[in-house]
Amino acid sequence: VRWTIFNNLILIISSILSRSRNDTSGEKETLQVKPADESRVLSNLTVEPTGCQKGRRLGYKCYLVYNSQEDYAGASRKCLERGGRMAMPRDRREQEALADYVKTFFRPGNWPVWLGINDLRSEGMYLFDDGTRVSYFQWRKHFLSSQPDGGRRENCVAMSSDDGDWWDHYCDRTMNYVCEFDDRVAL
């Protein structure tokens, strides 16, 4: 993500610096940048965090709900295309903030959203989409339907928008999803 942003930044700066502009005499002047100058220009450039322009911020994470139906793989791909990844709440604080945001977004109602968590690699070993092991869980606990209950059939995790509890689902089911973005990069 950062490499793509860096490359785009270089293209923008190069474009600006190589554009021709009119001076007061009406003659065109073209600015030329030598490769040595390019690194000096970039070293003087600082990118400040812009904050979450949309969604909800928590620390350096921005969460953004997408109210469009995708299966798990499609949701993951869409988040990556937008420069983020599916939401990966790593602790209680992140989970509660994310649950509150999703509940507010879909109020009233209960619409599940995909999270970036699955046990596709090994049954019962839940991993975030970045490959790290999940250590905090918010499984639905109920005497009629505790989660996870899908065994080898349901390998992808979604969160209920009404209470923030996690459920395991078939990965090909379509539902809304939440992406997270690193606010240090910008949303």
C-alpha positions in Angstrom: 0.0 0.0 0.0 2.7 2.5 1.0 4.7 1.6 -2.1 1.7 2.3 -4.3 1.1 5.6 -2.6 4.8 6.5 -2.9 4.8 5.7 -6.6 1.6 7.8 -7.1 3.2 10.6 -5.2 6.3 10.5 -7.4 4.1 10.6 -10.6 2.1 13.6 -9.3 5.2 15.5 -8.3 6.9 14.7 -11.6 3.9 15.8 -13.5 3.6 19.1 -11.6 7.3 19.8 -12.0 7.5 18.9 -15.7 4.4 20.9 -16.7 5.0 24.0 -18.6 3.6 27.3 -17.4 3.2 30.7 -18.8 5.3 33.6 -17.5 4.4 37.3 -17.6 6.0 37.7 -21.1 3.8 35.0 -22.6 6.7 32.7 -23.3 6.5 29.2 -22.1 8.9 28.0 -19.5 9.3 24.3 -18.8 10.6 23.1 -15.5 13.0 20.2 -15.7 13.8 17.9 -12.8 17.0 15.9 -12.7 17.0 12.5 -10.9 19.2 14.0 -8.2 16.8 16.8 -7.6 13.8 14.4 -7.4 15.1 12.8 -4.2 15.8 16.2 -2.7 12.2 17.3 -3.5 10.8 14.1 -2.0 12.9 14.3 1.1 11.5 17.7 1.9 7.9 16.5 1.4 6.0 15.4 4.5 2.6 13.7 4.5 0.5 14.4 7.6 -2.3 12.1 8.7 -5.6 13.4 7.3 -7.9 11.7 9.8 -10.8 9.6 8.9 -12.8 11.6 6.4 -15.4 8.8 6.5 -16.1 6.0 8.9 -14.8 5.7 12.4 -11.3 6.3 13.7 -9.6 4.3 16.5 -5.9 5.1 17.1 -4.3 4.9 13.7 -7.1 2.7 12.2 -10.0 4.0 10.2 -12.9 1.6 9.8 -15.3 2.0 6.9 -18.5 0.0 6.4 -19.4 -0.8 2.8 -23.1 -1.4 2.3 -22.7 -3.7 -0.7 -23.0 -7.4 -0.9 -19.8 -9.5 -1.5 -18.7 -12.9 -0.6 -15.7 -13.2 1.7 -13.1 -13.3 -1.1 -14.8 -10.4 -2.9 -14.9 -8.3 0.2 -11.3 -8.9 0.9 -10.4 -8.0 -2.7 -12.5 -4.8 -2.6 -10.7 -3.7 0.6 -7.3 -4.3 -0.9 -8.3 -2.4 -4.1 -9.2 0.6 -1.9 -5.8 0.5 -0.1 -7.0 -1.2 3.1 -7.9 -4.7 4.3 -10.9 -6.3 6.0 -11.4 -5.2 9.6 -9.3 -7.2 12.1 -10.3 -6.2 15.6 -7.3 -7.4 17.7 -8.5 -6.6 21.2 -11.6 -5.8 23.2 -11.2 -2.0 22.7 -11.0 -2.3 18.9 -13.9 -4.8 18.9 -16.1 -2.6 21.0 -15.4 0.5 18.9 -16.0 -1.5 15.7 -19.2 -3.0 17.0 -20.5 0.4 18.1 -19.8 1.9 14.6 -21.4 -1.0 12.8 -24.5 -0.9 15.1 -24.9 2.9 14.5 -24.4 2.5 10.7 -27.2 -0.2 10.4 -29.6 1.0 13.1 -32.3 -0.2 13.3 -31.7 -3.7 12.1 -29.3 -6.5 12.1 -27.0 -6.8 9.1 -23.9 -9.0 9.4 -20.6 -7.7 8.1 -17.5 -9.7 7.1 -14.4 -9.4 9.2 -10.9 -10.3 8.1 -10.9 -13.6 10.1 -11.1 -17.2 9.0 -10.1 -20.7 9.7 -9.6 -21.8 6.1 -6.0 -23.0 6.6 -6.8 -25.3 9.6 -10.2 -26.0 11.2 -10.5 -24.2 14.5 -7.3 -22.1 14.1 -8.6 -18.6 13.4 -6.3 -16.3 11.6 -6.5 -12.7 10.5 -6.2 -12.0 6.8 -2.6 -10.9 7.4 -1.8 -14.4 8.6 -1.5 -13.6 12.3 -3.3 -15.7 14.8 -6.5 -14.4 16.5 -6.1 -14.1 20.2 -9.3 -12.1 21.1 -12.7 -13.6 20.2 -16.2 -12.3 20.4 -18.2 -15.4 19.6 -21.9 -15.5 20.0 -22.8 -17.3 23.3 -26.4 -18.5 23.6 -27.9 -21.6 24.9 -29.7 -22.2 21.5 -26.9 -21.3 19.1 -23.4 -20.7 20.4 -20.6 -20.0 17.8 -18.6 -21.2 16.1 -20.9 -24.1 15.1 -20.2 -24.7 11.4 -17.3 -27.1 11.6 -15.4 -27.5 8.3 -18.4 -26.0 6.3 -18.3 -22.5 7.8 -14.9 -21.0 7.8 -15.3 -17.2 7.5 -16.2 -14.8 10.3 -18.9 -12.1 10.3 -20.1 -9.7 13.0 -23.7 -9.0 13.8 -24.6 -5.4 13.6 -27.0 -5.5 16.5 -24.8 -6.8 19.3 -21.3 -7.2 17.8 -21.1 -10.9 18.3 -19.2 -13.1 15.8 -20.6 -15.9 13.8 -19.0 -18.4 11.5 -20.5 -18.5 8.0 -20.1 -20.1 4.6 -17.4 -18.0 2.8 -19.5 -17.8 -0.4 -22.4 -16.1 1.4 -22.8 -12.5 0.3 -23.0 -9.7 2.9 -21.8 -6.2 3.8 -18.2 -5.8 4.9 -15.9 -3.5 6.9 -12.5 -2.4 5.7 -9.8 -0.9 7.9 -7.2 1.6 6.7 -4.0 2.8 8.3 -4.7 6.5 9.1 -0.9 7.2 8.9 -1.3 6.5 5.1 -4.6 8.4 4.8 -8.1 7.4 3.9 
